Amino acid sequence: MNEMVRPPIEPAAREPAINAPRVVVALLALLAGIHLIWTFASDQLKLQIILLFAFLPARYDPAVLQGEILPGGAGADVWTFLTYAFLHGSWAHLVFNGIWMLAFGSAVAWRFGTARFLLFSAVCSVAGAATHLAVHWGDEAVVIGASAAISGYMAAATRFMFQPGAPLGLFRIGGATAFRVPALPLREVLRDRRVLVFLVIWFAANLLTGLGTLSLGGEGPAIAWEAHVGGFLAGLVLFPLFDPVLPGDQPGPAIEAGPPPE
């Protein structure tokens, strides 16, 4: 007598809860961990953290300091151009930045890979702080938040996301390969009406925040919109220096796992 044995049914592959590159998830977890520590820190410790790691334009104006040496000394004069991006003023500020990081940072990370993405993030953060310093030399208000880096992600995304075959372009290739479409030169990208509309809306929104007529993300009474602009321009102009996809390349798999194929 023969028995009918049913073969075991393999469970369907489960989609990840967060469909984003690992580097983006790890960076968001790091930012959340830092803010969690900040939340439970004493007022004295918070002040020390601000003086050591936030970006303070007054550091660079001897007339403001009047001989006072701030915590961190000359070292903090350098590292705060970057470390300010790891601090946030509130959970709302962090969540707001996290949403935009997931949206635009993921696209850039899929294209750049981990090392290039992290270096690009650092460059845009530094560019944002430098721009803010140029406009607010000697200001005693500190700057914190990852918005300059995120602005850089937005700018980098405009360099390739709208092209034919790309995720927001016509005739999308589909899947992770869409994030590896060779980018056009900036002068050609700026001929795309969708890019121009995005740029106009982005700069208008930042101008409105600068004028105090628009509040975003719970960043407090003032938003360092000049830092946003600095990070955005750095991402827009410096994109080719980080892009691993050369103009003549054929679209290939993304460096990290991208969205599931359609």
C-alpha positions in Angstrom: 0.0 0.0 0.0 1.4 3.3 -1.0 1.2 6.3 1.2 0.9 9.8 -0.1 3.3 12.0 1.7 3.0 15.7 1.2 6.3 17.5 0.9 6.9 20.1 3.6 5.8 23.5 2.6 8.5 26.1 3.0 7.2 29.3 4.7 7.2 32.3 2.4 10.0 34.7 2.8 9.2 37.4 5.2 9.7 41.0 4.2 11.9 43.0 6.6 10.0 45.3 8.9 12.1 48.3 7.7 13.0 48.1 4.1 16.1 50.4 4.3 19.9 49.9 3.9 21.5 48.6 7.1 23.7 51.7 7.3 20.6 54.0 7.5 18.9 51.8 10.1 22.2 51.7 12.1 22.6 55.5 11.9 19.0 56.1 13.0 19.5 53.7 15.9 22.7 55.6 16.9 20.9 58.9 16.8 18.0 57.5 18.9 20.4 56.0 21.4 22.3 59.3 21.8 19.0 61.2 22.3 17.8 58.6 24.8 21.0 59.3 26.9 20.4 63.0 26.5 16.8 62.7 27.7 17.9 61.2 31.0 21.0 63.3 31.5 21.2 65.9 34.2 21.1 69.6 33.3 24.8 69.9 34.1 25.7 67.0 31.8 23.5 68.4 29.1 25.4 71.7 29.2 28.7 69.8 29.0 27.4 67.8 26.0 26.3 71.0 24.3 29.6 72.8 24.9 31.6 69.7 23.8 29.6 68.5 20.7 27.1 71.2 19.5 28.2 73.7 16.8 28.7 77.1 18.4 29.8 80.0 16.1 30.9 82.0 19.1 33.8 79.6 19.5 35.6 81.3 16.5 35.2 84.9 17.6 37.7 85.9 20.3 35.7 89.1 20.8 32.8 87.1 22.0 34.7 84.6 24.2 36.9 87.4 25.7 39.6 85.0 26.6 37.4 82.2 27.9 38.3 78.7 26.8 35.3 76.5 26.1 35.3 72.7 27.0 37.1 70.7 24.3 39.5 73.5 23.4 41.0 73.5 19.9 39.8 69.9 19.4 36.2 70.9 19.7 36.8 73.8 17.3 37.3 71.0 14.7 35.1 68.1 15.7 31.9 70.1 16.4 31.7 70.8 12.6 30.5 67.1 12.5 29.3 66.1 16.0 26.5 68.6 16.1 24.7 66.4 13.6 24.3 63.6 16.2 22.4 65.8 18.7 18.7 66.7 18.5 16.6 69.1 20.5 13.6 66.9 21.0 12.1 63.6 20.0 9.9 65.4 17.5 13.0 66.9 15.9 14.6 63.4 15.7 11.5 61.7 14.3 11.1 64.4 11.7 14.7 64.1 10.6 14.4 60.3 10.7 11.5 60.2 8.3 13.4 62.2 5.7 16.6 60.2 6.3 14.6 57.0 5.6 13.1 58.5 2.4 16.2 60.1 0.8 19.1 58.7 2.8 18.0 55.1 1.8 18.0 56.0 -1.9 21.5 57.5 -1.6 22.8 54.6 0.5 21.6 52.0 -2.0 23.5 53.8 -4.7 26.7 54.8 -2.8 27.2 51.9 -0.4 28.1 52.2 3.3 31.5 53.8 3.2 30.7 56.4 0.6 27.4 57.1 2.2 28.9 57.8 5.6 31.7 60.0 4.1 29.1 61.9 2.1 27.0 62.4 5.2 30.0 63.8 7.0 30.9 66.2 4.2 27.4 67.6 3.9 27.2 68.1 7.7 30.5 70.0 7.7 29.4 72.1 4.7 26.2 72.9 6.6 28.1 74.0 9.7 30.6 76.1 7.6 27.8 77.8 5.8 26.0 78.7 9.1 29.3 80.0 10.5 29.8 82.2 7.5 26.4 83.8 8.0 26.3 83.8 11.8 29.9 84.5 12.8 30.2 84.9 16.6 26.6 83.9 17.2 26.0 82.4 20.7 23.2 80.2 19.6 24.2 76.5 19.1 23.3 74.4 16.1 22.3 70.7 16.4 20.6 68.2 14.2 21.2 66.0 11.1 19.3 68.3 8.8 22.3 69.4 6.8 23.2 65.8 6.0 19.6 65.1 5.1 19.5 68.1 2.9 22.6 66.7 1.1 20.7 63.4 0.6 17.8 65.3 -1.0 20.2 67.1 -3.4 22.0 63.9 -4.3 18.7 62.1 -5.0 17.8 64.8 -7.5 20.9 63.9 -9.5 19.7 60.5 -10.4 16.1 59.7 -9.2 14.2 61.5 -12.0 16.2 60.0 -14.9 14.7 57.4 -17.4 14.9 54.0 -15.7 15.4 55.5 -12.2 12.9 55.2 -9.4 11.0 58.4 -10.2 11.8 58.5 -13.9 9.9 57.3 -16.9 10.2 53.6 -17.9 11.6 52.6 -14.5 13.8 49.5 -14.6 12.4 48.1 -11.4 14.0 46.8 -8.2 17.4 47.7 -6.9 18.8 48.2 -10.4 16.8 51.4 -10.7 19.1 53.0 -8.2 22.1 52.3 -10.4 21.1 54.3 -13.5 24.1 56.5 -14.5 23.6 60.1 -13.6 23.5 63.0 -16.1 25.7 66.1 -15.7 24.2 68.7 -13.4 23.5 71.1 -16.3 21.3 68.5 -17.9 19.6 67.5 -14.6 18.6 71.2 -14.1 16.7 71.1 -17.5 14.2 68.6 -16.0 11.1 70.5 -14.9 10.5 68.1 -12.0 13.9 68.8 -10.6 13.4 72.5 -11.0 10.0 72.3 -9.2 11.6 70.3 -6.4 14.4 72.8 -6.1 12.0 75.8 -6.0 9.8 74.2 -3.3 12.8 73.1 -1.3 14.5 76.6 -1.3 11.1 78.3 -0.7 10.4 76.1 2.3 13.8 76.9 3.8 13.4 80.6 3.1 10.1 80.5 4.9 11.6 78.8 7.9 14.3 81.4 7.9 11.7 84.2 8.0 10.0 82.4 10.9 6.8 81.8 9.0 7.1 78.0 8.9 8.1 75.7 11.7 9.2 72.2 11.0 10.1 69.2 13.2 10.0 70.9 16.6 13.5 72.3 16.3 12.8 75.1 18.7 12.5 78.9 18.2 15.0 79.1 15.4 15.9 76.7 12.5 19.4 76.9 11.1 18.2 77.0 7.6 21.6 78.3 6.3 23.1 74.9 7.4 20.4 73.2 5.4 21.3 75.2 2.3 25.0 74.5 2.8 24.4 70.8 3.1 22.1 70.8 0.1 24.5 72.7 -2.2 27.4 70.4 -1.1 25.3 67.3 -2.0 24.2 68.8 -5.3 27.7 69.8 -6.5 29.9 67.1 -4.9 27.6 64.2 -5.9 29.9 63.0 -8.8 32.9 62.7 -6.4 31.0 60.0 -4.4 29.0 58.4 -7.1 30.3 54.9 -7.9 28.2 54.7 -11.1 30.2 56.0 -14.1 28.4 57.8 -17.0 29.0 54.9 -19.4 28.0 52.1 -17.0 25.1 49.8 -17.5 22.7 49.7 -14.6 23.7 47.0 -12.2 22.7 45.7 -8.8 22.8 48.2 -6.0 25.7 47.9 -3.5 23.3 47.1 -0.7 20.0 45.3 -0.8 17.4 47.6 -2.3 13.7 47.4 -2.5 12.2 44.0 -3.6 11.8 43.6 -7.4 8.5 44.6 -8.7 
